[in-house]
Amino acid sequence: MKKKIIQKRLKISKLHKRYFIIILIILILTNIGLALNEMMKKETIEETQVSASFSNTPGITYKVYLKENDLFSDSFLPEGSGYFSALIDHIELSFNNQFQGDNGAEYEGNYSLLGEITGWEGGTETPSPAWTKQFVVSSKKSFHTTDSELFFSQSANIDYTHFNAFAVRVGELTGYNTSYTMKVTMAINYTVMTEDGKAEGSLQPSLTIPLDVKYFKITKAGNEEIKNDITKTVEVQAPVDYVKIILFSTATLFCLLLLIPLISSVEPTLTDMQRRKIKKHFKAHGKRLVGVEKNLTDEALSACYVHSLEDIIKISDEIERPIFYVFQNDLADINEFFIIESDKAYLYKIQDYHDTGKNKKDSEKSELSTESCDSTAAVTG
């Protein structure tokens, strides 16, 4: 027996094929259009750009000059040391600031040295001022430049003995003995102006000296570099969203992969429809069907043709006989199922999709079926 080769090819009705092709083409064109629109869009967004950058670096230096004494041979002690208040003559302070910016930027402002003596509340975890006394160490001075750099400084001598004695007198006057400090600050106010805007700010590098103590250390604060920017808002072209482009491109490719086999698909033939019908029968009743190599019916048997496979299933259950069919490599070639009981054959002829109507032979079989089935019914009833 020759084995029939069945081509595995997508088969779909002409109407469904037309609908699917139209839908896929619309999806492909839509995705291509969206991808091109994303690549060629002229949308703008607002972006903040730095038009000028500048920095201020305050600096503080000091020397503690001593009275003549038998303990130290030098006339002064350097920064970071510990100091005995009884040996101090005066303290020399020097404040400065280094400005760096862009050429063309206008940098202006003023600075002065200010002093403040504070008496602190005692017995609290977070000390707060009980009283303060402010004074001017050096008067206000101005600065102005359009260069990219500017350095200015201010020095002063602090009479430690004078301010220390002042703190002692306040304690005697108020009868409230507490801790005292003197802070000297360089108050800097500045403005940086460019064509794109301006920036204002202030700096307060300071130095703190304890008062009315026998031994102390001096601390610095606010002398860190401070950087600033002058920004402007500009409109720029929005960046291309490559994630969207990849998404649309992937969708287009997917639709093309579906479209290619769909275009090459063919309309199912009548044989394909016949094969599909047989498959349904085997799926629903496969356990009841027995394949044989040749047809077991002959002219000696009286034939009874039934209307459907369900009818022949009922007969099989009633008389407890298997349902046979002639095995074929191609399911489309199977055209009947039958049951044999003694001298009778119950047959179910599968409607052939190639047939356009019942012919004369079918009519004769139908007449034979009626006669045979009537006699069978009398036996089985």
Number of C-alpha atoms within 10 A of each C-alpha: 5 5 8 9 8 9 6 6 11 13 16 15 12 12 9 11 18 13 10 15 17 13 13 18 15 13 17 21 12 15 21 17 13 16 21 14 12 18 15 10 13 13 12 12 12 12 14 11 12 13 15 22 15 19 15 22 18 24 20 21 14 19 18 22 19 21 14 13 12 6 7 12 9 11 14 17 17 12 13 12 11 12 18 12 18 14 18 20 18 18 19 15 17 15 23 19 22 15 19 18 22 16 13 14 19 18 26 16 17 15 24 18 23 19 19 16 24 20 23 18 18 15 8 8 7 7 12 12 13 14 12 13 11 13 11 13 18 15 9 14 12 12 13 14 15 17 15 15 16 16 13 12 14 16 16 15 15 17 13 21 17 11 16 20 13 15 23 15 12 14 17 11 10 8 9 13 17 15 19 23 19 22 18 25 24 28 16 21 16 18 15 24 17 17 11 12 12 16 15 14 11 14 20 18 23 22 22 18 18 21 24 20 14 11 13 15 13 16 13 17 13 17 19 12 13 13 13 16 16 18 17 15 13 11 11 13 12 13 13 14 11 12 9 14 19 12 13 22 18 13 17 21 14 13 19 16 11 14 20 11 13 18 13 10 16 15 14 14 14 14 16 16 15 20 16 13 17 18 15 11 13 13 9 9 14 11 10 14 16 14 13 12 9 11 14 14 17 11 7 9 16 21 26 25 21 19 13 13 19 13 14 20 19 11 18 19 12 10 11 12 14 18 23 20 22 17 15 17 13 13 17 18 15 18 16 16 20 28 24 19 15 7 12 19 22 26 25 21 17 16 14 17 14 11 9 7 10 9 9 9 9 12 11 11 14 17 14 16 19 16 15 19 20 12 15 17 10 8 8 9 6
